[in-house]
Amino acid sequence: MFVNRLFFSIQKSNIEGCKLCLNSGVDINSIRNDLTPLLCACKNSSNFDIIQLLIEKGADVNFAQGVTPLLYATFGNSSLEVIKLLINSGSNINSKNKRTPLHNACLKCTKTEIIQLLLESGADINSQDKETPLHLACKQKETKIYEFLLQKKANPNIQNGKTPFHFVCENQNEMKIKISIKYKANPEIEDFKLFPYSYVKDPKLVNYILSHRSLNLDFAKLFRKQQLIDGKIETFDGNVGFP
């Protein structure tokens, strides 16, 4: 009975109700619908006081029914304070449920402070389960997290079949294309069949990419031929020469 009341109190952000249930001797790591009380609390960013209470009462910060509390917090809309509390309480910074907390944050988060905290706490910036955190940051509309990861030495050339640069070019994101070039993304890495800028529709962007690489002549010819066949360009500017 008190277990159900505890979960209900957490969902309603009722800290007094939580205290009453905990003082009754309820199992703080009990499971309902695959959630512990702490996991349930981490779904709501306004539950800092409840999360702190649960941890003080002995909630296991690394208890996982597929995901840990930190994974839950970074995937949702939890505050910097909640994530910091979980880390300072001993959460495994590189725990995985396919993705790490850093993966989750890069997919959803728009705050560089959270990314910075995870990195300072030992998160592996190039952790890979098919995709790296940088791959996931490509999917955000904003460029802030993507550029921040590159500034922190994320490797732009790790492949999951495609590099992050392939995805950026597919999305026709001019800002991210230029940021990628700035941080040494390699446009000569093929995915299953194409170079990254084979996906770029804007001839000026294609030329921009080429102008920032020292391409060998055979590669330049091959790429020009492919683009001509696709009808994307008529000529390159003077950045790449052809015989």
Backbone as CSV, one residue per row, in Angstrom:
resi,resn,N_x,N_y,N_z,CA_x,CA_y,CA_z,C_x,C_y,C_z
1,MET,0.826,-1.210,0.000,0.000,0.000,0.000,0.860,1.261,0.000
2,PHE,1.875,1.282,0.904,2.724,2.464,0.988,3.590,2.632,-0.262
3,VAL,3.896,1.520,-0.941,4.657,1.616,-2.191,3.865,2.409,-3.218
4,ASN,2.602,2.070,-3.388,1.756,2.792,-4.336,1.624,4.262,-3.947
5,ARG,1.493,4.511,-2.652,1.382,5.897,-2.188,2.672,6.670,-2.460
6,LEU,3.803,5.989,-2.306,5.090,6.647,-2.573,5.182,7.060,-4.036
7,PHE,4.860,6.159,-4.935,4.902,6.498,-6.360,3.913,7.620,-6.684
8,PHE,2.738,7.564,-6.087,1.733,8.601,-6.327,2.240,9.955,-5.831
9,SER,2.851,9.976,-4.666,3.386,11.223,-4.105,4.500,11.790,-4.978
10,ILE,5.342,10.910,-5.513,6.415,11.363,-6.409,5.825,11.987,-7.665
11,GLN,4.849,11.327,-8.250,4.218,11.832,-9.467,3.544,13.184,-9.245
12,LYS,3.076,13.426,-8.030,2.417,14.691,-7.694,3.395,15.703,-7.091
13,SER,4.671,15.343,-7.054,5.714,16.197,-6.468,5.380,16.594,-5.031
14,ASN,4.836,15.647,-4.294,4.411,15.865,-2.908,5.483,15.317,-1.965
15,ILE,6.392,16.176,-1.547,7.519,15.704,-0.741,7.075,15.254,0.653
16,GLU,6.054,15.884,1.214,5.575,15.470,2.535,4.974,14.065,2.476
17,GLY,4.255,13.789,1.390,3.715,12.444,1.198,4.821,11.414,1.057
18,CYS,5.901,11.809,0.369,7.057,10.909,0.213,7.694,10.608,1.567
19,LYS,7.850,11.637,2.389,8.453,11.445,3.713,7.617,10.493,4.560
20,LEU,6.304,10.660,4.493,5.407,9.804,5.262,5.566,8.340,4.855
21,CYS,5.615,8.103,3.547,5.758,6.728,3.040,7.108,6.135,3.414
22,LEU,8.156,6.931,3.298,9.499,6.435,3.605,9.650,6.136,5.090
23,ASN,9.022,6.941,5.912,9.087,6.710,7.362,8.305,5.472,7.787
24,SER,7.461,4.981,6.885,6.690,3.765,7.189,7.514,2.501,6.959
25,GLY,8.718,2.678,6.403,9.598,1.536,6.178,9.467,0.906,4.805
26,VAL,8.885,1.619,3.840,8.720,1.084,2.496,10.091,0.827,1.852
27,ASP,10.179,-0.200,1.013,11.423,-0.517,0.292,11.702,0.584,-0.718
28,ILE,12.791,1.309,-0.513,13.082,2.474,-1.342,13.509,2.098,-2.759
29,ASN,13.886,0.840,-2.966,14.241,0.378,-4.309,13.193,-0.576,-4.885
30,SER,11.968,-0.467,-4.377,10.874,-1.290,-4.903,10.589,-0.907,-6.354
31,ILE,10.018,-1.844,-7.095,9.797,-1.643,-8.534,8.305,-1.695,-8.842
32,ARG,7.868,-0.720,-9.630,6.505,-0.729,-10.136,6.541,-0.264,-11.580
33,ASN,6.001,-1.074,-12.476,6.024,-0.753,-13.911,7.441,-0.456,-14.401
34,ASP,8.387,-1.271,-13.953,9.801,-1.171,-14.342,10.494,0.078,-13.806
35,LEU,9.870,0.777,-12.869,10.472,1.979,-12.304,10.693,1.811,-10.810
36,THR,11.847,2.289,-10.335,12.041,2.471,-8.901,11.523,3.868,-8.548
37,PRO,11.340,4.167,-7.274,10.942,5.530,-6.909,11.901,6.592,-7.453
38,LEU,13.209,6.301,-7.415,14.180,7.283,-7.907,14.044,7.479,-9.413
39,LEU,13.884,6.391,-10.158,13.669,6.519,-11.601,12.418,7.342,-11.886
40,CYS,11.374,7.085,-11.134,10.124,7.822,-11.307,10.341,9.314,-11.056
41,ALA,11.086,9.624,-10.014,11.343,11.025,-9.667,12.176,11.731,-10.732
42,CYS,13.087,10.993,-11.367,13.978,11.591,-12.367,13.264,11.942,-13.668
43,LYS,12.031,11.528,-13.809,11.256,11.877,-15.001,10.803,13.328,-14.973
44,ASN,10.870,13.958,-13.809,10.358,15.319,-13.649,11.463,16.222,-13.114
45,SER,11.821,17.247,-13.873,12.936,18.113,-13.491,12.651,18.943,-12.246
46,SER,11.378,19.045,-11.857,11.031,19.847,-10.677,11.148,19.048,-9.381
47,ASN,11.588,17.800,-9.481,11.617,16.904,-8.319,12.960,16.881,-7.592
48,PHE,13.734,17.956,-7.670,15.069,17.944,-7.058,15.017,17.545,-5.586
49,ASP,14.132,18.171,-4.820,14.066,17.896,-3.381,13.683,16.444,-3.101
50,ILE,12.792,15.903,-3.926,12.384,14.506,-3.748,13.525,13.567,-4.118
51,ILE,14.224,13.880,-5.202,15.373,13.060,-5.613,16.434,13.068,-4.516
52,GLN,16.702,14.242,-3.977,17.678,14.358,-2.891,17.239,13.548,-1.673
53,LEU,15.960,13.622,-1.331,15.420,12.859,-0.203,15.587,11.357,-0.417
54,LEU,15.244,10.890,-1.613,15.341,9.457,-1.911,16.781,8.964,-1.804
55,ILE,17.713,9.763,-2.306,19.131,9.384,-2.238,19.600,9.357,-0.786
56,GLU,19.192,10.358,-0.008,19.566,10.401,1.411,19.025,9.193,2.174
57,LYS,17.884,8.678,1.718,17.251,7.533,2.375,17.767,6.191,1.845
58,GLY,18.730,6.261,0.904,19.371,5.025,0.463,18.991,4.511,-0.911
59,ALA,18.338,5.327,-1.733,18.004,4.892,-3.093,19.284,4.603,-3.876
60,ASP,19.279,3.523,-4.627,20.447,3.097,-5.406,20.490,3.896,-6.709
61,VAL,21.504,4.760,-6.844,21.584,5.630,-8.022,21.984,4.867,-9.279
62,ASN,22.444,3.628,-9.114,22.825,2.826,-10.280,21.914,1.623,-10.498
63,PHE,20.807,1.586,-9.759,19.840,0.511,-9.965,19.221,0.682,-11.340
64,ALA,19.188,-0.404,-12.114,18.716,-0.281,-13.498,17.742,-1.382,-13.858
65,GLN,16.621,-0.974,-14.391,15.705,-1.882,-15.078,15.783,-1.493,-16.559
66,GLY,16.974,-1.662,-17.120,17.213,-1.200,-18.486,17.925,0.131,-18.504
67,VAL,17.459,1.079,-17.684,18.107,2.392,-17.629,18.374,2.772,-16.177
68,THR,19.419,3.567,-15.973,19.731,4.091,-14.646,19.037,5.441,-14.465
69,PRO,18.970,5.937,-13.231,18.400,7.270,-13.024,19.092,8.360,-13.844
70,LEU,20.424,8.274,-13.975,21.141,9.294,-14.745,20.769,9.231,-16.224
71,LEU,20.620,8.034,-16.759,20.164,7.903,-18.143,18.781,8.520,-18.315
72,TYR,17.914,8.271,-17.358,16.570,8.852,-17.397,16.643,10.377,-17.365
73,ALA,17.458,10.898,-16.450,17.536,12.346,-16.258,18.085,13.057,-17.484
74,THR,19.085,12.469,-18.126,19.693,13.129,-19.285,18.839,13.008,-20.534
75,PHE,17.960,12.011,-20.564,17.084,11.865,-21.724,15.879,12.789,-21.628
76,GLY,15.521,13.177,-20.427,14.350,14.021,-20.238,14.720,15.488,-20.166
77,ASN,14.002,16.199,-19.337,14.224,17.638,-19.234,14.766,18.017,-17.863
78,SER,15.557,17.124,-17.269,16.074,17.383,-15.932,17.028,18.573,-15.927
79,SER,17.093,19.215,-14.784,17.936,20.392,-14.629,19.390,19.994,-14.408
80,LEU,20.258,20.976,-14.557,21.678,20.774,-14.281,21.877,20.316,-12.837
81,GLU,21.084,20.866,-11.926,21.221,20.541,-10.508,20.899,19.069,-10.235
82,VAL,19.861,18.549,-10.894,19.490,17.141,-10.714,20.599,16.228,-11.222
83,ILE,21.114,16.531,-12.402,22.169,15.705,-12.994,23.434,15.760,-12.138
84,LYS,23.759,16.946,-11.649,24.929,17.087,-10.770,24.747,16.282,-9.488
85,LEU,23.550,16.314,-8.918,23.262,15.549,-7.700,23.455,14.053,-7.929
86,LEU,22.954,13.555,-9.041,23.086,12.128,-9.347,24.547,11.734,-9.530
87,ILE,25.301,12.582,-10.223,26.723,12.290,-10.444,27.487,12.313,-9.121
88,ASN,27.237,13.347,-8.319,27.935,13.474,-7.030,27.554,12.365,-6.055
89,SER,26.435,11.709,-6.327,25.977,10.611,-5.464,26.472,9.254,-5.941
90,GLY,27.327,9.258,-6.984,27.965,8.018,-7.411,27.407,7.363,-8.653
91,SER,26.621,8.092,-9.438,26.079,7.507,-10.673,27.192,7.146,-11.645
92,ASN,27.026,6.037,-12.334,27.979,5.599,-13.352,27.826,6.486,-14.581
93,ILE,28.842,7.300,-14.839,28.755,8.309,-15.896,28.722,7.695,-17.290
94,ASN,29.244,6.481,-17.427,29.270,5.832,-18.743,28.388,4.585,-18.802
95,SER,27.386,4.529,-17.926,26.433,3.413,-17.984,25.708,3.431,-19.321
96,LYS,25.359,2.242,-19.814,24.776,2.149,-21.157,23.473,1.378,-21.167
97,ASN,22.540,1.877,-21.901,21.395,1.113,-22.374,21.344,1.414,-23.863
98,LYS,22.324,0.884,-24.584,22.643,1.240,-25.962,23.355,2.597,-25.992
99,ARG,22.818,3.572,-25.263,23.426,4.895,-25.220,23.865,5.235,-23.801
100,THR,24.854,6.126,-23.716,25.311,6.627,-22.424,24.527,7.889,-22.067
101,PRO,24.673,8.387,-20.822,24.044,9.662,-20.485,24.443,10.790,-21.439
102,LEU,25.704,10.790,-21.893,26.134,11.836,-22.825,25.405,11.712,-24.158
103,HIS,25.218,10.492,-24.654,24.427,10.295,-25.871,23.043,10.927,-25.708
104,ASN,22.390,10.601,-24.597,21.040,11.112,-24.366,21.010,12.633,-24.344
105,ALA,21.974,13.221,-23.641,22.014,14.674,-23.526,22.227,15.336,-24.885
106,CYS,23.055,14.730,-25.721,23.345,15.324,-27.030,22.160,15.224,-27.981
107,LEU,21.278,14.297,-27.726,20.096,14.144,-28.570,19.005,15.129,-28.187
108,LYS,18.882,15.426,-26.905,17.753,16.219,-26.417,18.135,17.591,-25.864
109,CYS,19.313,17.665,-25.261,19.668,18.845,-24.479,20.130,20.000,-25.366
110,THR,19.793,21.215,-24.949,20.276,22.403,-25.656,21.207,23.229,-24.770
111,LYS,21.555,22.703,-23.602,22.393,23.432,-22.651,23.806,22.858,-22.647
112,THR,24.768,23.674,-23.047,26.155,23.203,-23.060,26.657,22.924,-21.643
113,GLU,26.040,23.556,-20.634,26.476,23.345,-19.253,26.317,21.885,-18.838
114,ILE,25.247,21.250,-19.306,25.026,19.838,-18.966,26.056,18.957,-19.664
115,ILE,26.341,19.257,-20.932,27.363,18.502,-21.671,28.715,18.671,-20.986
116,GLN,29.033,19.899,-20.608,30.296,20.191,-19.937,30.413,19.412,-18.630
117,LEU,29.334,19.384,-17.851,29.338,18.651,-16.579,29.607,17.169,-16.802
118,LEU,28.950,16.581,-17.780,29.141,15.157,-18.064,30.578,14.871,-18.487
119,LEU,31.141,15.739,-19.322,32.520,15.545,-19.776,33.503,15.702,-18.620
120,GLU,33.293,16.710,-17.789,34.181,16.928,-16.642,34.102,15.775,-15.648
121,SER,32.975,15.075,-15.669,32.772,13.954,-14.742,33.262,12.630,-15.314
122,GLY,33.850,12.673,-16.515,34.462,11.476,-17.079,33.714,10.810,-18.207
123,ALA,32.695,11.461,-18.753,31.968,10.870,-19.877,32.886,10.731,-21.085
124,ASP,32.771,9.616,-21.777,33.580,9.339,-22.968,32.944,10.033,-24.167
125,ILE,33.604,11.053,-24.681,33.031,11.870,-25.746,32.889,11.105,-27.059
126,ASN,33.662,10.032,-27.214,33.585,9.240,-28.446,33.003,7.843,-28.214
127,SER,32.304,7.669,-27.103,31.658,6.382,-26.833,30.731,6.018,-27.982
128,GLN,30.819,4.768,-28.411,30.105,4.378,-29.632,29.336,3.080,-29.447
129,ASP,28.062,3.134,-29.710,27.244,1.947,-29.908,26.508,2.215,-31.208
130,LYS,27.210,1.993,-32.287,26.818,2.424,-33.626,27.030,3.930,-33.767
131,GLU,26.366,4.730,-32.927,26.479,6.184,-33.041,27.277,6.761,-31.881
132,THR,28.018,7.827,-32.164,28.696,8.587,-31.120,27.783,9.732,-30.679
133,PRO,28.109,10.398,-29.561,27.338,11.582,-29.191,27.279,12.620,-30.314
134,LEU,28.365,12.749,-31.083,28.373,13.719,-32.179,27.378,13.343,-33.268
135,HIS,27.233,12.057,-33.557,26.216,11.616,-34.515,24.829,12.107,-34.086
136,LEU,24.550,11.997,-32.788,23.227,12.378,-32.294,23.041,13.889,-32.295
137,ALA,24.113,14.623,-32.014,24.025,16.086,-32.041,23.719,16.601,-33.441
138,CYS,24.081,15.821,-34.464,23.745,16.190,-35.852,22.241,16.334,-36.046
139,LYS,21.478,15.584,-35.264,20.031,15.531,-35.462,19.306,16.724,-34.844
140,GLN,20.023,17.485,-34.010,19.432,18.698,-33.460,19.429,19.799,-34.508
141,LYS,18.395,20.623,-34.486,18.331,21.744,-35.418,19.392,22.785,-35.091
142,GLU,19.607,23.011,-33.806,20.597,23.997,-33.392,22.015,23.465,-33.601
143,THR,22.947,24.397,-33.735,24.345,24.021,-33.959,25.172,24.030,-32.676
144,LYS,24.619,24.580,-31.606,25.405,24.854,-30.399,26.060,23.606,-29.823
145,ILE,25.300,22.555,-29.628,25.842,21.337,-29.014,26.827,20.659,-29.960
146,TYR,26.507,20.650,-31.250,27.383,20.038,-32.254,28.758,20.703,-32.236
147,GLU,28.781,22.029,-32.273,30.059,22.738,-32.276,30.782,22.573,-30.940
148,PHE,30.033,22.567,-29.853,30.642,22.415,-28.529,31.381,21.082,-28.420
149,LEU,30.772,20.015,-28.918,31.425,18.702,-28.889,32.710,18.703,-29.710
150,LEU,32.679,19.336,-30.859,33.881,19.414,-31.692,34.968,20.227,-30.997
151,GLN,34.581,21.296,-30.321,35.548,22.084,-29.556,36.203,21.244,-28.464
152,LYS,35.449,20.281,-27.940,35.945,19.421,-26.871,36.620,18.152,-27.415
153,LYS,36.958,18.170,-28.693,37.739,17.105,-29.335,36.942,15.853,-29.678
154,ALA,35.649,15.991,-29.906,34.900,14.859,-30.455,35.454,14.536,-31.833
155,ASN,35.562,13.260,-32.145,36.115,12.822,-33.427,35.026,12.871,-34.496
156,PRO,35.161,13.759,-35.505,34.122,13.883,-36.528,34.190,12.808,-37.604
157,ASN,35.169,11.911,-37.497,35.381,10.940,-38.575,35.093,9.494,-38.173
158,ILE,34.475,9.287,-37.008,34.047,7.944,-36.613,32.800,7.574,-37.402
159,GLN,32.759,6.337,-37.891,31.650,5.909,-38.747,30.702,4.950,-38.042
160,ASN,29.428,5.084,-38.350,28.453,4.033,-38.054,27.885,3.580,-39.398
161,GLY,28.787,3.483,-40.360,28.406,3.410,-41.765,28.617,4.785,-42.361
162,LYS,28.118,5.789,-41.653,28.309,7.180,-42.046,29.021,7.928,-40.922
163,THR,29.760,8.962,-41.297,30.329,9.869,-40.308,29.290,10.939,-39.974
164,PRO,29.500,11.688,-38.886,28.606,12.816,-38.623,28.525,13.776,-39.809
165,PHE,29.635,13.933,-40.536,29.647,14.849,-41.680,28.695,14.387,-42.776
166,HIS,28.542,13.088,-42.968,27.557,12.581,-43.926,26.153,13.079,-43.564
167,PHE,25.812,12.963,-42.275,24.474,13.378,-41.842,24.277,14.879,-42.000
168,VAL,25.314,15.639,-41.670,25.236,17.093,-41.813,25.003,17.471,-43.272
169,CYS,25.717,16.814,-44.174,25.551,17.099,-45.604,24.179,16.655,-46.110
170,GLU,23.703,15.525,-45.634,22.365,15.064,-46.012,21.302,16.075,-45.609
171,ASN,21.499,16.705,-44.459,20.521,17.662,-43.946,20.662,19.047,-44.562
172,GLN,21.650,19.227,-45.426,21.865,20.494,-46.126,22.062,21.655,-45.144
173,ASN,22.700,21.366,-44.002,22.868,22.381,-42.967,24.174,23.139,-43.206
174,GLU,24.062,24.301,-43.811,25.249,25.060,-44.207,26.132,25.406,-43.012
175,MET,25.520,25.831,-41.917,26.295,26.209,-40.739,27.099,25.022,-40.213
176,LYS,26.455,23.870,-40.097,27.155,22.693,-39.577,28.190,22.177,-40.564
177,ILE,27.933,22.328,-41.850,28.929,21.937,-42.850,30.206,22.744,-42.651
178,LYS,30.063,24.051,-42.485,31.234,24.913,-42.321,31.930,24.655,-40.983
179,ILE,31.143,24.385,-39.950,31.732,24.040,-38.651,32.504,22.724,-38.754
180,SER,31.941,21.756,-39.466,32.594,20.451,-39.634,33.939,20.597,-40.330
181,ILE,33.964,21.395,-41.388,35.214,21.632,-42.115,36.238,22.297,-41.198
182,LYS,35.784,23.246,-40.400,36.674,23.951,-39.465,37.359,22.977,-38.512
183,TYR,36.632,21.943,-38.101,37.180,20.981,-37.139,37.646,19.679,-37.803
184,LYS,38.032,19.804,-39.067,38.750,18.738,-39.777,37.924,17.492,-40.074
185,ALA,36.645,17.658,-40.331,35.868,16.520,-40.829,36.422,16.117,-42.186
186,ASN,36.585,14.839,-42.405,37.196,14.334,-43.635,36.121,14.034,-44.678
187,PRO,36.047,14.832,-45.747,35.021,14.606,-46.765,35.344,13.473,-47.726
188,GLU,36.503,12.827,-47.545,36.880,11.735,-48.442,36.505,10.359,-47.886
189,ILE,35.852,10.322,-46.732,35.405,9.046,-46.172,34.069,8.672,-46.800
190,GLU,34.003,7.482,-47.377,32.757,7.024,-47.995,31.851,6.359,-46.961
191,ASP,30.540,6.507,-47.159,29.620,5.675,-46.397,29.434,4.384,-47.182
192,PHE,28.245,3.916,-47.338,28.033,2.665,-48.059,28.333,2.808,-49.549
193,LYS,28.251,4.055,-50.060,28.525,4.237,-51.486,28.968,5.646,-51.860
194,LEU,28.781,6.636,-50.985,28.987,8.021,-51.388,29.903,8.777,-50.426
195,PHE,30.547,9.825,-50.972,31.267,10.780,-50.153,30.255,11.738,-49.524
196,PRO,30.600,12.376,-48.411,29.634,13.252,-47.746,29.008,14.298,-48.658
197,TYR,29.854,14.989,-49.471,29.273,16.095,-50.237,28.568,15.638,-51.501
198,SER,28.498,14.344,-51.718,27.622,13.849,-52.777,26.161,14.146,-52.440
199,TYR,25.892,14.362,-51.144,24.520,14.642,-50.708,24.170,16.131,-50.801
200,VAL,25.172,16.975,-50.959,24.940,18.418,-50.921,24.353,18.898,-52.242
201,LYS,23.273,19.654,-52.167,22.577,20.108,-53.369,23.075,21.462,-53.868
202,ASP,23.617,22.256,-52.975,24.050,23.607,-53.330,25.468,23.561,-53.907
203,PRO,25.645,23.925,-55.193,26.977,23.885,-55.812,28.005,24.739,-55.076
204,LYS,27.559,25.858,-54.507,28.494,26.723,-53.793,29.037,26.032,-52.540
205,LEU,28.171,25.280,-51.883,28.624,24.542,-50.707,29.574,23.413,-51.092
206,VAL,29.292,22.775,-52.219,30.192,21.729,-52.718,31.574,22.324,-52.953
207,ASN,31.619,23.458,-53.622,32.896,24.108,-53.893,33.582,24.552,-52.600
208,TYR,32.788,24.987,-51.649,33.348,25.394,-50.356,34.067,24.220,-49.694
209,ILE,33.415,23.076,-49.707,34.017,21.884,-49.098,35.304,21.508,-49.821
210,LEU,35.240,21.488,-51.140,36.416,21.111,-51.925,37.566,22.086,-51.734
211,SER,37.241,23.357,-51.588,38.287,24.371,-51.469,39.048,24.267,-50.150
212,HIS,38.489,23.544,-49.198,39.141,23.403,-47.903,39.799,22.037,-47.719
213,ARG,39.950,21.333,-48.814,40.636,20.055,-48.752,41.730,19.998,-49.804
214,SER,42.816,19.281,-49.508,43.862,19.027,-50.488,43.540,17.700,-51.157
215,LEU,42.741,17.780,-52.213,42.290,16.552,-52.864,43.280,16.108,-53.926
216,ASN,43.463,14.793,-54.054,44.281,14.326,-55.153,43.483,14.423,-56.447
217,LEU,44.168,14.451,-57.547,43.529,14.712,-58.833,42.530,13.638,-59.205
218,ASP,42.862,12.359,-58.952,41.943,11.274,-59.303,40.633,11.396,-58.542
219,PHE,40.725,11.748,-57.274,39.497,11.899,-56.496,38.674,13.066,-57.025
220,ALA,39.334,14.181,-57.310,38.613,15.352,-57.804,37.893,15.041,-59.113
221,LYS,38.548,14.302,-59.988,37.907,13.912,-61.253,36.679,13.045,-60.999
222,LEU,36.845,12.073,-60.101,35.755,11.154,-59.802,34.552,11.899,-59.245
223,PHE,34.812,12.821,-58.330,33.704,13.549,-57.723,33.024,14.459,-58.744
224,ARG,33.832,15.118,-59.578,33.264,16.008,-60.595,32.376,15.213,-61.550
225,LYS,32.839,14.025,-61.940,32.056,13.180,-62.843,30.726,12.798,-62.210
226,GLN,30.766,12.428,-60.939,29.535,12.032,-60.250,28.559,13.200,-60.179
227,GLN,29.072,14.392,-59.870,28.196,15.552,-59.757,27.605,15.946,-61.112
228,LEU,28.383,15.839,-62.155,27.879,16.148,-63.492,26.775,15.186,-63.895
229,ILE,26.966,13.908,-63.570,25.937,12.905,-63.877,24.652,13.216,-63.125
230,ASP,24.799,13.628,-61.873,23.625,13.949,-61.059,22.980,15.270,-61.463
231,GLY,23.670,16.026,-62.311,23.121,17.300,-62.762,23.171,18.387,-61.711
232,LYS,24.052,18.227,-60.727,24.088,19.190,-59.636,24.955,20.399,-59.969
233,ILE,26.002,20.198,-60.783,26.874,21.320,-61.101,27.275,21.245,-62.567
234,GLU,27.734,22.368,-63.064,28.262,22.404,-64.425,29.776,22.483,-64.396
235,THR,30.297,23.329,-63.530,31.746,23.442,-63.386,32.073,23.767,-61.945
236,PHE,33.296,23.479,-61.577,33.802,23.935,-60.303,34.443,25.303,-60.504
237,ASP,34.652,26.016,-59.377,35.425,27.248,-59.506,36.899,26.880,-59.568
238,GLY,37.751,27.872,-59.402,39.170,27.628,-59.609,39.883,26.921,-58.491
239,ASN,39.166,26.447,-57.492,39.826,25.841,-56.340,40.414,24.468,-56.632
240,VAL,39.842,23.747,-57.572,40.330,22.418,-57.913,40.595,22.387,-59.407
241,GLY,41.786,22.014,-59.795,42.111,22.028,-61.210,41.885,20.691,-61.879
242,PHE,41.597,20.726,-63.164,41.416,19.508,-63.953,42.211,19.663,-65.245
243,PRO,42.742,18.577,-65.746,43.507,18.662,-66.994,42.566,18.824,-68.181
